[in-house]
Amino acid sequence: MFVGKYYLNLEQYDSALAEFRAAAETAPQLPFVHFNLGHTYLKKQDYQQACDEFLKDTSIEPDLALNYEELGDTYWLLEDDKNAENSYREAPRRDPRLMNSHFGLAKVYERREKYLPALAEIDAAVKLDPARTDLHYVRGQVLLHLGRKEEAKKELEAAVNMDNQRRGEREKQMETRTVPSPELLQDPQ
């Protein structure tokens, strides 16, 4: 399974799948093997297979909140809002620190044009991770739909400013980074 994680981190999904499948065949009740298979299928955009694997992992590890959060993300991508909502609701019951479940619920409600519940969920997500630009952007969009244009404008501007600040920091890091010169360290011949 560790080799599978190695390949998954390198974004070599076919190799990761081969390793995780081998682990699942050897020990089908192994914790996290189906979670990792689901995550790999999700990366390969095989959403139905990802759902199947996350569901298998919930039967092995019913209290693992990340299974439900990943299921929510997968159902969201399949445009199955009802199952996405149920999964996103289940995740914070098991771990209230999971911000992405609130974010997912906000997106489900926004797609359904239920803007007040969307705002409540996006506010919960922002409270858990105020530095996430995408949260502020979605919050701005929800506020626009609610007709709260001034608040929306401020929220969208905050998202742009956060992105610009991060970009500036990365550029500054790149400017100060020096290229190593091993040729200068060698004795002249």
C-alpha positions as CSV (number, residue, x, y, z in Angstrom):
1,M,0.0,0.0,0.0
2,F,2.9,2.4,0.7
3,V,4.1,2.0,-2.9
4,G,0.7,2.8,-4.1
5,K,0.7,6.0,-2.0
6,Y,4.1,6.8,-3.5
7,Y,2.7,6.5,-7.0
8,L,-0.4,8.4,-6.1
9,N,1.7,11.3,-4.8
10,L,3.6,11.3,-8.1
11,E,0.3,11.4,-10.0
12,Q,1.1,8.0,-11.6
13,Y,-2.4,6.8,-11.2
14,D,-2.3,3.6,-13.2
15,S,0.7,2.4,-11.1
16,A,-1.0,3.5,-7.9
17,L,-4.2,1.5,-8.9
18,A,-2.1,-1.6,-9.6
19,E,-0.5,-1.4,-6.1
20,F,-3.8,-0.6,-4.3
21,R,-5.7,-3.4,-6.1
22,A,-3.0,-5.9,-5.2
23,A,-3.3,-4.8,-1.5
24,A,-7.1,-5.0,-1.7
25,E,-6.9,-8.5,-3.2
26,T,-4.5,-9.6,-0.5
27,A,-6.3,-8.0,2.4
28,P,-9.8,-6.7,1.4
29,Q,-10.5,-5.5,5.0
30,L,-7.2,-3.5,5.2
31,P,-7.9,0.0,6.6
32,F,-7.5,2.8,4.0
33,V,-7.0,0.5,1.0
34,H,-10.4,1.2,-0.4
35,F,-10.1,4.9,0.5
36,N,-6.9,5.1,-1.5
37,L,-8.5,3.2,-4.4
38,G,-11.4,5.7,-4.3
39,H,-9.1,8.6,-4.2
40,T,-7.1,7.3,-7.1
41,Y,-10.2,6.6,-9.2
42,L,-11.4,10.2,-8.3
43,K,-8.1,11.6,-9.7
44,K,-8.6,9.5,-12.8
45,Q,-12.2,10.9,-13.1
46,D,-13.8,7.5,-12.8
47,Y,-16.4,8.8,-10.4
48,Q,-18.6,5.7,-10.2
49,Q,-15.7,3.5,-9.3
50,A,-14.5,6.1,-6.8
51,C,-18.0,6.0,-5.1
52,D,-17.9,2.2,-4.9
53,E,-14.5,2.2,-3.3
54,F,-15.4,4.9,-0.7
55,L,-18.5,3.0,0.1
56,K,-16.5,-0.1,0.7
57,D,-14.2,1.8,3.0
58,T,-17.2,3.1,5.0
59,S,-18.2,-0.5,5.7
60,I,-14.7,-1.2,7.0
61,E,-14.2,2.2,8.8
62,P,-17.6,3.7,9.4
63,D,-16.2,6.5,11.6
64,L,-13.7,7.8,9.1
65,A,-15.1,11.2,8.2
66,L,-12.9,11.7,5.2
67,N,-14.7,8.8,3.4
68,Y,-18.0,10.8,3.6
69,E,-16.3,14.0,2.5
70,E,-14.7,12.3,-0.5
71,L,-18.1,10.6,-1.3
72,G,-19.7,14.1,-1.2
73,D,-17.1,15.4,-3.6
74,T,-17.6,12.4,-5.9
75,Y,-21.4,12.7,-5.8
76,W,-21.0,16.4,-6.5
77,L,-19.0,15.7,-9.6
78,L,-21.7,13.2,-10.7
79,E,-24.3,15.9,-10.1
80,D,-26.1,13.7,-7.6
81,D,-26.9,16.5,-5.2
82,K,-29.0,14.4,-2.8
83,N,-26.3,11.9,-2.1
84,A,-23.7,14.7,-2.0
85,E,-25.7,16.5,0.6
86,N,-26.1,13.4,2.7
87,S,-22.4,12.6,2.5
88,Y,-21.3,16.1,3.3
89,R,-23.7,16.2,6.3
90,E,-22.3,12.9,7.6
91,A,-18.6,14.0,7.5
92,P,-18.7,16.8,10.1
93,R,-20.8,14.6,12.5
94,R,-17.7,12.4,12.6
95,D,-15.1,15.2,12.5
96,P,-16.4,18.8,12.9
97,R,-13.0,20.2,11.8
98,L,-13.7,19.2,8.1
99,M,-14.1,22.5,6.3
100,N,-14.5,20.9,2.8
101,S,-17.8,19.3,3.8
102,H,-19.3,22.8,4.6
103,F,-17.8,24.1,1.4
104,G,-19.4,21.2,-0.5
105,L,-22.8,21.8,1.1
106,A,-22.6,25.4,0.1
107,K,-21.9,24.5,-3.5
108,V,-24.8,22.0,-3.5
109,Y,-27.2,24.6,-2.1
110,E,-25.9,27.3,-4.5
111,R,-26.5,24.9,-7.4
112,R,-30.0,24.3,-6.1
113,E,-30.5,28.1,-5.7
114,K,-30.9,27.8,-1.9
115,Y,-28.8,30.8,-1.1
116,L,-29.5,31.3,2.6
117,P,-28.4,27.7,3.5
118,A,-25.5,28.1,1.1
119,L,-24.4,31.2,3.0
120,A,-24.7,29.5,6.4
121,E,-22.5,26.7,5.1
122,I,-19.9,28.9,3.4
123,D,-19.7,31.0,6.6
124,A,-19.0,27.8,8.6
125,A,-16.2,26.9,6.1
126,V,-14.7,30.4,6.2
127,K,-14.7,30.3,10.0
128,L,-12.6,27.0,9.8
129,D,-10.2,28.3,7.1
130,P,-10.4,32.1,6.6
131,A,-7.3,32.0,4.3
132,R,-8.9,30.0,1.5
133,T,-9.5,32.2,-1.5
134,D,-12.1,29.9,-3.1
135,L,-14.3,30.1,-0.1
136,H,-14.3,33.9,-0.3
137,Y,-15.1,33.7,-4.0
138,V,-18.1,31.4,-3.5
139,R,-19.2,33.5,-0.6
140,G,-19.2,36.5,-2.8
141,Q,-21.2,34.7,-5.5
142,V,-23.8,33.6,-2.9
143,L,-24.1,37.1,-1.6
144,L,-24.6,38.4,-5.1
145,H,-27.5,36.0,-5.6
146,L,-29.0,37.2,-2.3
147,G,-28.9,40.8,-3.7
148,R,-26.3,41.9,-1.1
149,K,-24.1,43.6,-3.7
150,E,-21.9,45.7,-1.5
151,E,-21.0,42.7,0.7
152,A,-20.4,40.6,-2.3
153,K,-18.1,43.2,-3.9
154,K,-16.0,43.3,-0.7
155,E,-15.9,39.5,-0.5
156,L,-14.8,39.1,-4.2
157,E,-12.2,41.9,-3.8
158,A,-10.9,40.1,-0.7
159,A,-10.5,36.9,-2.7
160,V,-8.6,38.8,-5.5
161,N,-6.4,40.6,-3.0
162,M,-5.6,37.3,-1.2
163,D,-4.6,35.7,-4.6
164,N,-2.5,38.7,-5.6
165,Q,-0.7,38.7,-2.2
166,R,0.1,35.0,-2.6
167,R,1.3,35.5,-6.1
168,G,3.5,38.4,-5.0
169,E,5.0,36.3,-2.2
170,R,5.8,33.4,-4.7
171,E,7.3,35.9,-7.2
172,K,9.4,37.4,-4.4
173,Q,10.6,33.9,-3.4
174,M,11.6,33.1,-6.9
175,E,13.5,36.4,-7.3
176,T,15.6,35.8,-4.2
177,R,16.3,32.1,-5.0
178,T,19.8,31.6,-6.4
179,V,20.9,28.9,-8.8
180,P,23.6,26.7,-7.3
181,S,27.0,27.1,-9.0
182,P,29.0,23.9,-8.3
183,E,31.6,25.0,-10.9
184,L,32.6,27.8,-8.6
185,L,33.3,25.3,-5.8
186,Q,35.7,23.2,-7.8
187,D,39.5,23.7,-7.9
188,P,40.8,25.1,-11.2
189,Q,42.6,22.4,-13.2
